[in-house]
Amino acid sequence: MATNVVLGPELKKLERQLKRMSKGFLKIDMKSNLPKPPPAPMETDHPLDILRFPCCKETVKVARHDHHFCIICGTEIDMTISESKKVFLSHKGVDKEYVIDFKKSLALLGYDPWLDEDAMPAGTPLERGLLQGMQDSCGVVFFITPSFKDEGFLQSEVDYAIAEKRTKGNKFAIIALQFVDKDGNTGEIPQLLKTYVWKKPKSPLEALREVVRALPVMPGTVDWREEITGVVTLPKTKSTSTELSDEAKAILKAAVAGDGRLMHVKYRRGEDIQAGGKPMIPDKDSRTIARWVGGLEDLRRRRYVKDLGHKGEVFEVTREGFDAADELTDDSLTETSNV
């Protein structure tokens, strides 16, 4: 580290000075066999995303890419589809006020409705904005009123929706709602949408139910409002601390109860983990040691602890680790003898 940080820049500085002194009469070239600087260790507060793989229920903190592979089973997850959870509301301009009521109701239920008037900033090319909105969505709702005509931009929205359905499969829903106006006129289903099931709701409330029932994503968790005191509320996101092994929970709990540090000691006859100043591995059985070392690795993988010396010997509980420990209760830990 000292060679790369101190000696490397000094050699570069010397090279520049010699070239300046030669004034072009001499060709000076310096070569060094110094290794390239190693990448800096990643800080706990690095702006990474917390991703959860549903296949193995594994949670990791990682820089987001279009595709990720589960670190347990290797299943490929398409993040571009995983994050496409908006609800595209397709309508004719004259029906906008009617559709805005649906937008407000869907938003109140926890969905993220996409409506062109507020989803596209001024100056956005309309075709490109519509395509991006469709790609960011998990479903499209076509409000087919007597004013709805399969032409112009509406025709583009139908084409975009069918393309997304082919790409995303059951992760994208095409929902066609056929409405009747007060004079008895009925909206005409576009030819390309006739291959999909459409509904003819008798009221706006029935139409809303059909939308919620058909979408591939669920609304938010029903719980008490934050301003209501004296009741227990659920966390907005699923707790990851409950997915920790019993050994990992015990290590984290002991470390937080002490000075927030723990050690992993290896010696000739085995290994030991000390958290909060007390030994954690109850016996020298290789199976027991493997379970407790696995618990420590679980904490490292979730970034609940960080390696202070980068040798896997001394660790410190991170901010995420303290938050996870706060979720743990004594009842969530089994006795060491039972692990």
C-alpha positions as CSV (number, residue, x, y, z in Angstrom):
1,M,0.0,0.0,0.0
2,A,2.8,2.4,0.9
3,T,4.6,1.6,-2.4
4,N,1.5,2.4,-4.5
5,V,0.4,5.5,-2.5
6,V,3.8,7.1,-1.8
7,L,6.5,5.7,-4.1
8,G,4.4,5.6,-7.3
9,P,3.5,9.3,-7.4
10,E,7.1,10.3,-6.5
11,L,8.5,8.3,-9.4
12,K,6.0,10.0,-11.8
13,K,7.0,13.4,-10.4
14,L,10.7,12.5,-10.9
15,E,10.0,11.5,-14.5
16,R,8.3,14.8,-15.3
17,Q,11.2,16.8,-13.7
18,L,13.9,14.9,-15.8
19,K,12.0,15.5,-19.0
20,R,11.6,19.1,-18.2
21,M,15.4,19.4,-17.5
22,S,16.4,17.7,-20.7
23,K,14.6,20.4,-22.8
24,G,14.0,17.9,-25.6
25,F,17.7,17.1,-26.2
26,L,17.5,13.8,-24.4
27,K,14.8,11.2,-24.5
28,I,14.0,10.1,-21.0
29,D,11.7,7.2,-20.3
30,M,11.1,5.6,-16.9
31,K,9.6,2.3,-16.4
32,S,8.4,0.7,-13.2
33,N,7.4,-2.7,-12.3
34,L,5.2,-1.5,-9.4
35,P,1.9,-3.4,-9.3
36,K,-1.3,-1.5,-10.0
37,P,-3.0,-0.1,-7.0
38,P,-5.6,-2.5,-5.6
39,P,-9.2,-1.3,-5.6
40,A,-10.1,0.6,-2.4
41,P,-12.2,-1.4,0.0
42,M,-15.9,-0.7,-0.4
43,E,-17.4,1.5,2.4
44,T,-20.5,0.4,4.2
45,D,-22.3,3.6,3.3
46,H,-21.5,3.1,-0.4
47,P,-24.7,3.9,-2.4
48,L,-25.6,0.4,-3.4
49,D,-29.0,-1.3,-3.8
50,I,-30.4,-4.0,-1.6
51,L,-31.7,-6.8,-3.8
52,R,-33.6,-9.8,-2.7
53,F,-33.6,-13.0,-4.8
54,P,-36.9,-14.8,-4.5
55,C,-35.5,-18.1,-5.6
56,C,-33.4,-18.7,-2.4
57,K,-34.8,-15.8,-0.3
58,E,-31.2,-14.3,-0.3
59,T,-30.6,-10.6,0.3
60,V,-27.5,-8.9,-1.0
61,K,-26.2,-5.3,-1.3
62,V,-24.8,-4.8,-4.8
63,A,-24.5,-2.3,-7.6
64,R,-27.5,-2.7,-9.8
65,H,-27.1,-4.1,-13.3
66,D,-29.7,-5.2,-15.9
67,H,-29.1,-8.8,-15.0
68,H,-28.1,-10.4,-11.7
69,F,-27.4,-14.1,-10.7
70,C,-28.4,-15.5,-7.4
71,I,-25.3,-16.2,-5.3
72,I,-26.8,-19.4,-4.0
73,C,-28.4,-21.2,-7.0
74,G,-27.2,-19.1,-9.9
75,T,-30.7,-18.3,-11.2
76,E,-30.6,-15.3,-13.5
77,I,-32.9,-12.4,-12.5
78,D,-33.8,-9.7,-15.1
79,M,-33.8,-6.5,-13.1
80,T,-35.2,-4.5,-16.0
81,I,-38.4,-6.5,-15.6
82,S,-38.2,-6.7,-11.8
83,E,-38.3,-2.9,-11.6
84,S,-41.1,-2.5,-14.2
85,K,-44.0,-2.0,-11.7
86,K,-45.9,1.0,-13.0
87,V,-49.4,0.8,-14.3
88,F,-49.8,2.4,-17.7
89,L,-53.2,4.1,-18.2
90,S,-54.1,4.4,-21.8
91,H,-57.0,6.7,-22.8
92,K,-58.3,9.3,-25.1
93,G,-57.7,12.9,-24.2
94,V,-61.4,13.7,-23.7
95,D,-61.6,11.0,-21.0
96,K,-58.6,12.3,-19.0
97,E,-60.7,13.6,-16.1
98,Y,-62.4,10.2,-15.8
99,V,-59.0,8.4,-15.9
100,I,-57.5,10.7,-13.3
101,D,-60.0,9.4,-10.8
102,F,-58.7,5.9,-11.4
103,K,-55.1,7.2,-11.1
104,K,-55.8,8.7,-7.7
105,S,-57.6,5.5,-6.5
106,L,-54.7,3.2,-7.7
107,A,-52.1,5.5,-6.0
108,L,-54.1,5.4,-2.8
109,L,-54.0,1.6,-2.9
110,G,-50.2,1.6,-3.2
111,Y,-49.8,1.2,-7.0
112,D,-47.7,3.5,-9.2
113,P,-50.0,4.6,-12.1
114,W,-48.4,6.1,-15.2
115,L,-50.4,9.0,-16.8
116,D,-48.8,11.0,-19.7
117,E,-49.7,14.4,-18.3
118,D,-47.5,14.2,-15.2
119,A,-45.1,11.3,-16.2
120,M,-43.5,13.1,-19.1
121,P,-41.7,16.4,-18.6
122,A,-42.2,19.2,-21.1
123,G,-40.2,18.7,-24.3
124,T,-40.3,14.9,-24.1
125,P,-40.9,13.4,-27.6
126,L,-44.3,11.8,-27.2
127,E,-43.6,8.5,-29.0
128,R,-40.4,8.0,-27.0
129,G,-42.1,9.0,-23.7
130,L,-45.0,6.5,-24.4
131,L,-42.5,3.7,-25.1
132,Q,-40.5,4.4,-22.0
133,G,-43.7,4.5,-19.9
134,M,-44.8,1.2,-21.3
135,Q,-41.4,-0.4,-20.7
136,D,-41.4,0.8,-17.0
137,S,-44.8,-0.8,-16.5
138,C,-46.1,-4.2,-15.4
139,G,-49.4,-3.7,-17.1
140,V,-51.5,-1.4,-19.2
141,V,-55.2,-0.5,-18.7
142,F,-57.0,0.5,-21.9
143,F,-60.0,2.7,-21.1
144,I,-62.1,1.9,-24.1
145,T,-64.9,4.5,-24.2
146,P,-67.0,5.5,-27.3
147,S,-64.3,8.2,-27.8
148,F,-61.4,5.6,-27.9
149,K,-60.3,5.1,-31.5
150,D,-57.4,2.8,-32.5
151,E,-55.5,5.5,-34.4
152,G,-52.6,7.8,-33.9
153,F,-50.8,7.6,-30.5
154,L,-53.4,5.1,-29.2
155,Q,-52.4,2.7,-32.0
156,S,-48.8,3.1,-30.9
157,E,-49.8,2.3,-27.3
158,V,-51.5,-0.9,-28.4
159,D,-48.5,-2.0,-30.4
160,Y,-46.1,-1.2,-27.5
161,A,-48.3,-3.1,-25.1
162,I,-48.4,-6.2,-27.2
163,A,-44.6,-6.1,-27.6
164,E,-44.2,-5.8,-23.8
165,K,-46.5,-8.7,-23.3
166,R,-44.4,-10.9,-25.6
167,T,-41.2,-9.9,-23.8
168,K,-42.4,-10.1,-20.2
169,G,-45.0,-12.8,-20.4
170,N,-47.0,-13.2,-17.2
171,K,-45.1,-10.3,-15.7
172,F,-47.1,-7.9,-17.9
173,A,-50.9,-7.6,-18.1
174,I,-53.1,-6.2,-20.8
175,I,-56.3,-5.0,-19.3
176,A,-59.1,-3.8,-21.6
177,L,-62.1,-2.1,-20.1
178,Q,-65.1,-1.5,-22.3
179,F,-67.4,1.4,-21.1
180,V,-70.9,2.5,-22.1
181,D,-71.8,6.2,-22.1
182,K,-75.0,7.6,-20.8
183,D,-76.5,7.4,-24.3
184,G,-75.9,3.7,-24.5
185,N,-72.9,4.0,-26.9
186,T,-70.2,1.3,-26.4
187,G,-66.5,1.7,-27.0
188,E,-65.1,-0.4,-29.8
189,I,-62.4,-3.0,-28.9
190,P,-59.4,-2.5,-31.2
191,Q,-58.8,-5.5,-33.5
192,L,-55.4,-6.3,-32.0
193,L,-56.8,-6.4,-28.4
194,K,-59.6,-8.8,-29.3
195,T,-57.3,-11.7,-28.8
196,Y,-57.1,-10.8,-25.1
197,V,-59.9,-11.0,-22.5
198,W,-61.7,-7.7,-21.9
199,K,-64.3,-6.7,-19.4
200,K,-67.4,-4.6,-19.5
201,P,-67.8,-3.1,-16.0
202,K,-71.1,-1.8,-14.9
203,S,-69.6,0.9,-12.7
204,P,-66.2,2.6,-12.0
205,L,-65.9,0.6,-8.8
206,E,-66.3,-2.7,-10.7
207,A,-63.7,-1.5,-13.2
208,L,-61.2,-0.7,-10.4
209,R,-61.7,-4.2,-9.0
210,E,-61.0,-5.7,-12.4
211,V,-57.7,-3.7,-12.7
212,V,-56.5,-4.8,-9.2
213,R,-57.4,-8.4,-9.9
214,A,-55.6,-8.6,-13.2
215,L,-52.4,-6.8,-12.4
216,P,-49.3,-9.1,-11.7
217,V,-48.3,-7.0,-8.7
218,M,-50.0,-6.7,-5.3
219,P,-51.0,-3.5,-3.5
220,G,-49.3,-2.5,-0.3
221,T,-49.6,-4.2,3.1
222,V,-52.6,-3.3,5.1
223,D,-51.5,-1.8,8.4
224,W,-52.3,1.0,10.9
225,R,-51.6,4.5,9.9
226,E,-48.4,6.0,11.4
227,E,-50.3,8.7,13.2
228,I,-52.3,6.2,15.1
229,T,-50.6,5.6,18.5
230,G,-50.8,2.6,20.8
231,V,-50.8,0.0,18.1
232,V,-48.1,-2.3,16.6
233,T,-47.2,-1.5,13.0
234,L,-45.5,-3.8,10.5
235,P,-42.3,-2.6,8.7
236,K,-42.8,-1.3,5.2
237,T,-40.3,-3.8,3.8
238,K,-39.8,-7.4,4.9
239,S,-37.3,-7.8,7.6
240,T,-34.1,-9.5,6.5
241,S,-32.9,-10.1,10.1
242,T,-35.5,-12.9,10.5
243,E,-33.8,-14.8,7.7
244,L,-30.5,-15.0,9.5
245,S,-29.3,-18.3,10.9
246,D,-29.5,-18.8,14.7
247,E,-25.7,-18.6,14.9
248,A,-25.6,-15.3,13.0
249,K,-28.3,-13.8,15.2
250,A,-26.4,-14.9,18.4
251,I,-23.1,-13.4,17.1
252,L,-24.8,-10.1,16.1
253,K,-26.6,-9.8,19.4
254,A,-23.5,-10.4,21.4
255,A,-21.4,-8.0,19.4
256,V,-24.0,-5.2,19.7
257,A,-24.3,-5.9,23.5
258,G,-20.5,-5.3,23.8
259,D,-18.4,-2.8,21.9
260,G,-19.7,-3.7,18.5
261,R,-16.6,-5.7,17.5
262,L,-15.9,-9.4,17.1
263,M,-13.0,-11.6,16.2
264,H,-12.5,-14.7,14.2
265,V,-9.5,-16.6,15.5
266,K,-7.9,-19.6,13.8
267,Y,-5.4,-21.9,15.6
268,R,-4.0,-25.4,15.1
269,R,-6.8,-27.3,16.9
270,G,-9.8,-25.3,15.5
271,E,-11.4,-21.9,15.3
272,D,-13.2,-19.5,17.6
273,I,-15.4,-16.5,17.2
274,Q,-15.5,-13.9,20.0
275,A,-18.3,-11.3,20.0
276,G,-18.6,-8.7,22.7
277,G,-15.6,-10.2,24.5
278,K,-17.1,-13.7,24.9
279,P,-16.5,-16.9,23.0
280,M,-19.4,-18.0,20.8
281,I,-18.5,-21.5,19.5
282,P,-19.6,-23.9,22.3
283,D,-17.4,-26.9,21.4
284,K,-14.6,-28.1,19.1
285,D,-16.7,-30.3,16.9
286,S,-16.0,-29.6,13.2
287,R,-19.7,-29.5,12.4
288,T,-20.4,-26.9,15.1
289,I,-17.5,-24.8,14.0
290,A,-18.7,-24.8,10.4
291,R,-22.2,-23.6,11.5
292,W,-20.8,-20.7,13.5
293,V,-18.3,-19.7,10.8
294,G,-21.2,-19.9,8.4
295,G,-23.2,-17.5,10.6
296,L,-20.3,-15.0,10.5
297,E,-20.1,-15.3,6.7
298,D,-23.9,-14.7,6.6
299,L,-23.3,-11.4,8.5
300,R,-20.5,-10.4,6.2
301,R,-22.5,-11.2,3.1
302,R,-25.3,-9.0,4.2
303,R,-22.8,-6.2,5.3
304,Y,-24.0,-6.4,8.9
305,V,-20.3,-6.5,9.9
306,K,-17.3,-5.2,8.1
307,D,-13.7,-6.5,8.1
308,L,-11.5,-3.9,9.8
309,G,-8.1,-5.4,8.8
310,H,-9.2,-7.0,5.5
311,K,-7.8,-10.4,6.8
312,G,-11.0,-11.9,8.1
313,E,-9.9,-11.6,11.7
314,V,-11.4,-8.4,13.3
315,F,-14.9,-7.1,12.4
316,E,-17.1,-4.2,13.4
317,V,-20.9,-4.0,13.3
318,T,-22.1,-1.7,10.6
319,R,-25.1,0.7,10.6
320,E,-27.2,-2.0,8.8
321,G,-26.0,-4.5,11.5
322,F,-27.2,-2.3,14.3
323,D,-30.6,-1.8,12.6
324,A,-30.9,-5.6,12.1
325,A,-30.0,-6.2,15.7
326,D,-32.7,-3.8,16.8
327,E,-35.3,-6.1,15.1
328,L,-34.1,-9.1,17.0
329,T,-35.6,-10.2,20.3
330,D,-34.4,-12.6,22.8
331,D,-37.2,-15.0,21.7
332,S,-35.7,-15.0,18.2
333,L,-32.4,-16.6,19.5
334,T,-32.2,-20.2,20.4
335,E,-29.9,-21.4,23.2
336,T,-26.4,-22.2,22.1
337,S,-26.8,-25.8,23.3
338,N,-29.8,-26.3,21.0
339,V,-28.1,-24.9,17.9
